[in-house]
Amino acid sequence: LLRRIAPDVVVGFGGYVSVPTMLAAGRLGLPTVIHEQNAVLGRANRLLASRASRIATGFAETAGLRPVDRGRVVHTGNPVRPAILAAGELAYAPPEPGGTVELLILGGSQGARIFADVVPRALAALPPEIRRSLRVSQQARPEDRDRVTADLAAAGIAADVETFFSDVPARLARAHLVICRSGASTVAELAAAGRPALLVPYPHAMDDHQAANARAFADAGAGWTIPQSSLTPPLLTERIAELLGDGARLRDAAAQARRFGRDDAAERLAGLVAGLAPVVDGKRRAA
């Protein structure tokens, strides 16, 4: 396949399917780039790191890299959609006293059962004046959607509960606080949009990479993390009330989130790849 396509550069984004192609590219003498989206080098990329021409990372610090490989590391960041970047152009403003409070709850590509179990109960326990101000967008699994909708309605909370939101960028732009998992794409989008978040890492992620992603975001002052094992309705009630009552803290976290990301990640990654393309007749071929 590689002989037929004759690529200038071969790029791998992790996963077992990338390994044979990247190894074959190396044997053919082709330049290779691996991109690690998470704060922990994944298994496939760990295998390929010593052979790659360049190692692009989504996070400034990536665990699992050997000292000998660090000279080939370039922190490009994780590319995000233009619509998310556009959301980041809207300055964050904390909730106003007596105004609407927008909460966005995202559970990853297929929702999260723990959020369906905990979030409605936590919100229902908030003081009445906070409950009345809430406008909640919560992603839920199909089997959980009806009960989450009913639980929030019973608590007098205005809510939009769906299995999938096609307008996440718009909801993210409106959000005063996000409660979500901490996959690489989610963290990158929070950073690009500049929105503070309570992160609950998926505990069964390979190499516990979601916990590492969440720690990096929280350590930067951009958000807060709660292990799933500690996530209870009373704790979440306390944390939400505490944060919604401290607009300065939310504003500071939003500002740190914007500093955490790299808006030009796509350009950085493309430039890194293009820079490895061979030069023919004094001109660099397109990657």
C-alpha positions in Angstrom: 0.0 0.0 0.0 2.7 2.5 0.9 4.7 1.7 -2.2 1.6 2.3 -4.3 0.5 5.6 -2.6 4.1 6.8 -2.2 3.4 9.3 0.6 5.9 12.0 1.5 5.2 11.6 5.3 3.2 9.0 7.3 1.3 10.2 10.4 0.0 8.0 13.1 -2.6 8.9 15.8 -2.2 5.9 18.1 -4.3 2.8 18.3 -3.2 -0.7 17.3 -4.2 -0.2 13.6 -1.5 2.5 13.3 1.4 0.2 14.3 2.0 -2.0 11.2 1.7 1.0 8.8 4.1 3.1 10.8 6.6 0.3 11.1 6.4 -0.4 7.4 6.9 3.3 6.7 10.0 3.3 8.8 11.4 0.3 7.0 10.8 2.1 3.7 12.8 5.1 5.0 9.8 7.4 5.0 9.6 10.3 7.5 7.0 9.5 10.3 5.1 11.5 12.8 3.1 10.2 15.8 0.6 12.5 17.5 -0.3 11.7 21.1 -3.5 13.4 22.1 -3.5 12.5 25.8 -1.2 13.5 28.7 0.0 9.9 28.8 1.7 8.2 25.9 -0.6 5.4 24.7 0.6 1.9 24.1 0.9 2.1 20.3 2.7 5.4 20.5 5.1 4.1 23.2 6.0 1.3 20.8 6.5 3.7 17.9 8.1 6.7 19.7 11.7 5.5 19.3 11.2 5.1 15.6 9.3 8.3 14.8 11.0 11.2 13.1 8.9 13.6 15.3 6.5 13.1 18.2 3.7 15.7 18.4 1.9 16.1 21.7 -1.4 17.5 22.7 -0.3 18.4 26.2 2.8 20.4 27.2 3.9 17.5 29.4 3.3 13.9 28.4 4.1 11.0 30.7 5.8 7.9 29.2 8.3 9.6 27.0 11.8 8.4 27.4 14.5 11.1 27.9 16.2 9.9 24.7 13.0 10.7 22.7 12.4 14.2 24.0 14.6 15.9 21.4 12.1 14.9 18.8 9.0 16.1 20.7 7.0 19.1 19.5 4.0 20.4 21.5 1.5 21.1 18.8 -1.7 20.9 20.9 -4.9 19.1 19.9 -6.7 20.5 16.9 -10.4 21.4 17.4 -13.3 22.3 15.1 -13.5 25.9 13.9 -16.9 26.3 15.6 -15.3 25.6 18.9 -12.6 28.2 18.2 -15.4 30.6 17.4 -16.9 29.9 20.8 -13.7 31.0 22.4 -13.9 34.4 20.8 -16.9 35.1 23.1 -15.5 36.5 26.4 -16.5 34.5 29.4 -18.8 36.2 31.9 -19.7 34.6 35.2 -23.4 34.4 36.2 -25.0 37.6 37.2 -26.9 37.9 40.5 -30.5 36.9 39.8 -29.6 35.9 36.2 -29.8 32.6 34.4 -27.0 30.1 35.1 -26.1 27.8 32.2 -24.9 24.3 33.1 -23.6 22.0 30.4 -23.2 18.3 31.3 -21.5 16.1 28.7 -20.7 12.4 29.2 -18.6 11.6 26.2 -19.6 10.1 22.9 -22.2 7.8 24.4 -23.1 9.6 27.6 -22.3 8.6 31.1 -24.5 6.6 33.5 -22.9 8.2 36.5 -24.0 11.6 35.5 -27.6 10.4 35.0 -27.5 9.0 38.5 -25.8 11.8 40.3 -26.3 15.1 38.6 -30.1 15.4 38.8 -30.0 14.5 42.5 -27.2 17.0 43.2 -29.0 19.8 41.4 -32.3 19.0 43.2 -30.5 19.6 46.5 -29.4 23.1 45.6 -31.1 26.0 47.4 -34.4 27.0 45.7 -33.0 30.3 44.4 -30.2 28.6 42.6 -32.5 25.9 41.2 -34.8 28.5 39.8 -31.9 30.2 38.0 -30.6 27.1 36.3 -30.9 26.2 32.7 -29.3 22.8 32.2 -28.2 21.0 29.0 -27.5 17.4 29.9 -26.4 14.6 27.6 -27.8 11.2 28.6 -27.9 7.7 27.3 -31.1 6.7 25.5 -32.1 4.5 28.4 -31.5 7.3 30.9 -33.0 10.2 29.0 -36.6 10.0 30.3 -35.7 9.6 34.0 -33.2 12.4 33.9 -35.8 14.6 32.2 -38.3 13.7 34.9 -36.0 14.1 37.8 -34.9 17.6 36.7 -38.5 18.6 36.0 -39.6 17.4 39.5 -36.9 19.6 41.0 -38.3 22.6 39.0 -35.1 22.9 36.9 -35.4 24.0 33.3 -33.5 21.4 31.3 -32.8 20.1 27.8 -31.9 16.5 28.0 -30.7 14.8 24.8 -28.7 11.7 23.8 -26.7 14.0 21.4 -26.3 17.7 21.0 -25.5 18.8 17.4 -24.9 22.4 18.7 -22.3 21.7 21.3 -20.2 24.8 20.3 -23.1 27.1 20.9 -24.0 25.5 24.2 -20.3 25.6 25.3 -20.2 29.3 24.4 -23.2 29.9 26.7 -22.0 27.7 29.6 -21.0 29.2 32.9 -19.8 25.8 34.1 -19.3 22.5 32.4 -19.4 19.0 34.0 -17.9 16.4 31.8 -15.4 13.6 31.2 -11.8 14.4 30.4 -10.9 12.8 27.1 -8.3 14.6 25.0 -10.8 16.2 22.7 -13.1 17.3 25.5 -10.2 19.0 27.3 -9.0 20.6 24.1 -12.5 22.0 23.4 -12.8 23.4 26.9 -9.5 25.1 26.5 -10.3 26.5 23.1 -13.6 27.8 24.3 -12.2 29.1 27.6 -14.8 27.5 29.8 -14.3 26.3 33.4 -15.2 22.7 34.1 -15.6 20.1 36.8 -13.9 17.0 35.3 -14.9 13.5 36.2 -12.3 11.2 34.5 -13.6 7.9 33.1 -12.0 5.4 35.5 -11.5 2.6 33.1 -9.6 4.5 30.4 -6.4 2.9 29.1 -3.4 3.9 31.2 -5.8 6.1 33.2 -5.2 8.8 30.6 -8.4 10.7 31.5 -7.2 11.2 35.0 -3.8 12.5 33.7 -5.7 14.9 31.3 -7.9 16.2 34.1 -4.9 16.7 36.4 -3.1 18.8 33.8 -6.2 21.0 33.3 -6.8 21.4 37.0 -3.2 22.0 37.8 -3.3 24.9 35.3 -6.1 26.5 37.3 -8.6 25.9 34.4 -10.9 23.6 36.3 -11.4 21.1 39.0 -11.4 17.3 39.1 -13.5 14.8 41.1 -12.7 11.0 40.9 -15.7 9.0 39.9 -15.4 7.0 43.0 -15.9 10.1 45.1 -18.7 11.6 43.0 -21.8 11.6 45.2 -24.9 13.9 45.0 -24.0 15.7 48.3 -20.4 16.4 47.2 -21.5 17.6 43.7 -24.2 19.8 45.3 -21.5 21.4 47.5 -19.0 22.0 44.7 -21.6 23.5 42.3 -23.0 25.8 44.9 -19.5 26.9 45.9 -18.4 27.6 42.3 -21.6 29.3 41.3 -21.3 31.6 44.3 -17.8 32.7 43.3 -17.9 34.5 40.0 -14.3 35.7 40.3 -13.1 32.1 40.7 -15.0 31.0 37.6 -13.7 33.9 35.6 -10.1 33.1 36.6 -10.6 29.5 35.6 -12.0 30.5 32.3 -9.0 32.7 31.6 -6.6 29.9 32.5 -8.5 27.5 30.3 -7.9 29.8 27.3 -4.2 29.9 28.1 -4.1 26.1 28.4 -5.0 25.4 24.8 -3.4 26.1 21.5 -5.8 27.7 19.0 -3.4 27.0 16.2 -2.9 23.3 16.9 -4.0 22.3 13.5 -1.6 24.7 11.8 1.2 23.6 14.1 0.6 19.9 13.4 0.3 20.5 9.6 3.4 22.6 9.6 5.4 19.9 11.4 4.3 17.3 9.0 4.9 19.5 5.9 8.4 20.3 7.2 9.4 16.7 6.9 8.4 16.4 3.3 11.3 16.0 0.9 12.7 18.9 -1.1 12.6 18.4 -4.9 14.2 20.9 -7.3 14.5 23.4 -4.4 10.9 23.1 -3.5 9.3 21.2 -0.6 6.7 18.8 -1.8 3.3 19.0 -0.1 2.8 16.6 2.8 
